[in-house]
Amino acid sequence: MFDLSLRRWKDRLIEPLAARLDSVSPVFITLLALLTGLTAAFLAAIGSVVPSLMVWLLSRFLDGLDGLVARRFNKQTDFGGYFDILCDFVVYAAVPLGLTLAHPTPPNYLVLALMLSTFYVNAASWMYLSAILEKRAAHDPATQTSVIMPAGLIGGSESIAAFCIFLIFPAYIFPLFSIFSALVFITILQRLIWAKRALA
C-alpha cells in the first residue's frame, strides 16, 4: 500500500551507500539478503528474539539495496529480478516457520498453514496478473520493480513491518498470523476486483 512512496524515500536514504558499490553484483547482494533472512529464521527458531529482529532488518535492507545498485549502474537483468523474487519467497516462508518451531503447538501449526496458504494464493493473484499486464504493455516504470505488481492493502512495506511484530512478540503468533492472513486475503480480493474491472 505504501511501497511506492516509501521506496522513493528509502532510495534517497541509501543512495550514498549504493554509489560506492559499482563493483558489486546486485545478485550477490540478493544472495546476502537470502542468507541473512534464513539466519533470522534460524534465530527465531531458537528463541533469540532481538538478534532475529536485527538480522531480519538487515536482510530487508539488503533486499532493497540490490535493486538500487542494479538501477544506478544499469545492471538490471531479468535473471536478477527473478532471483530476487524467488529469494523473497524463501525468506517470507522461512521466518514464520522458524517462529512456529520455537512455539510448536497444534494451533500455531494450523495458523502457520493458513498464513502460508494465503501467501500462496496471493502470489498467484499478482504473478499471473503481472504476466497479463506485461503482455498488454502496461508496465509502469514508476514502480521501479522488475515485475508489475498491482497495489493492495498488504505490500512489501507492510509485510516487513508485520514480520517485525511477529519477531518481537513470538508468543502471540497465533493471533498475529491470523490477523495477517485476513489482511492478505483482503489484498487478494482487492486484486481480483481490480482485475475484473481492468481486464474485462
Secondary structure, DSSP 8 states (H G I E B T S, - for coil): --HHHHHHHHHHHHHHHHTT-TTS-HHHHHHHHHHHHHHHHHHHHTT-HHHHHHHHHHHHHHHHHHHHHHHHTT---HHHHHHHHHHHHHHHHHHHHHHHHHS--HHHHHHHHHHHHHHHHHHHHHHHHHHHHHHTT---GGG-SSS-----SS-HHHHHHHHHHHHH-GGGHHHHHHHHHHHHHHHHHHHHHHHHHHH-
